[in-house]
């Protein structure tokens, strides 16, 4: 990636592009980690800072502990231990993705 270029994140699950600029595009194969919006495997992180995967969220839901993960993440955020801007490929907090994933699990139960 050209550090002088301004890149945007593509959250569209049907699009293979992860980052794009006026002159370049980068797909999943070009980045170091699986991207939540692009990869539906259970091993894919939903929370990059604290290592919660899709499978972790599914298990928490099955065990009736769905609230524990967002609560834990919120506690870490309050303690200043969140680094989503650097760790999460979308460059923003993962808590929305965590909550949406858990809500989806609840709807499909």
C-alpha positions in Angstrom: 0.0 0.0 0.0 1.2 3.5 -0.8 1.3 5.5 2.5 0.5 8.6 0.5 -2.8 7.1 -0.8 -6.1 7.4 1.0 -7.7 4.0 1.3 -11.3 3.1 2.2 -12.7 -0.1 3.6 -15.4 -2.0 1.7 -17.8 -3.8 4.1 -19.9 -5.4 1.4 -20.0 -9.1 2.0 -20.5 -9.8 -1.7 -17.5 -7.8 -2.8 -14.0 -9.3 -2.9 -12.3 -5.9 -2.3 -11.2 -5.1 1.2 -9.5 -1.8 0.7 -9.7 0.6 -2.3 -8.4 4.0 -3.4 -8.7 5.8 -6.7 -5.8 3.9 -8.1 -5.6 0.6 -6.2 -7.6 -2.2 -4.7 -6.7 -4.9 -2.2 -8.6 -8.1 -1.6 -8.6 -10.7 1.2 -5.5 -12.4 -0.1 -3.6 -9.1 0.2 -4.2 -8.6 3.9 -2.7 -10.5 6.9 -5.9 -11.5 8.7 -9.3 -12.9 7.7 -11.8 -10.0 7.4 -15.0 -10.4 9.3 -17.2 -9.0 6.6 -15.6 -11.2 3.9 -15.0 -14.5 5.7 -17.8 -16.4 7.3 -15.7 -19.2 8.9 -16.1 -19.8 12.6 -12.4 -19.1 13.1 -12.7 -15.6 11.7 -12.4 -12.9 14.4 -15.3 -10.7 15.1 -13.3 -8.9 17.8 -9.7 -8.5 16.7 -8.4 -6.9 20.0 -9.6 -9.6 22.3 -9.7 -12.6 20.0 -13.5 -13.4 19.9 -14.4 -15.4 16.8 -17.7 -16.2 15.2 -17.5 -19.6 16.8 -17.0 -18.0 20.3 -20.1 -15.9 19.8 -22.1 -18.9 18.6 -21.0 -20.9 21.6 -21.8 -18.0 24.0 -25.3 -17.7 22.6 -25.9 -21.5 22.9 -24.8 -21.5 26.5 -26.9 -18.5 27.4 -23.8 -16.3 27.9 -24.3 -13.9 24.9 -24.1 -10.8 27.1 -20.8 -11.8 28.6 -18.7 -11.0 25.5 -20.0 -7.5 24.8 -19.7 -6.7 28.6 -16.1 -7.9 28.6 -15.3 -5.8 25.5 -16.9 -2.8 27.1 -14.9 -3.2 30.2 -11.7 -3.5 28.2 -12.6 -0.3 26.3 -13.2 1.6 29.5 -9.8 0.4 30.8 -8.1 1.7 27.6 -7.1 -1.7 26.2 -8.9 -1.4 22.9 -6.9 -1.0 19.7 -9.6 -1.5 17.0 -8.3 1.4 14.9 -5.1 -0.7 14.3 -6.3 -4.3 14.9 -9.6 -4.4 13.1 -9.3 -4.3 9.3 -12.3 -2.0 9.1 -10.4 0.5 11.3 -13.2 1.0 13.9 -14.6 -0.5 17.0 -15.7 -4.2 16.7 -18.5 -3.9 19.3 -21.1 -3.2 16.6 -20.1 -6.3 14.7 -20.2 -8.4 17.9 -23.7 -7.1 18.8 -25.0 -7.6 15.3 -23.6 -11.2 15.2 -25.1 -12.1 18.5 -28.5 -10.6 17.5 -28.4 -12.7 14.3 -27.7 -15.8 16.4 -30.7 -15.0 18.6 -32.9 -14.6 15.5 -31.8 -17.9 14.1 -32.2 -19.9 17.3 
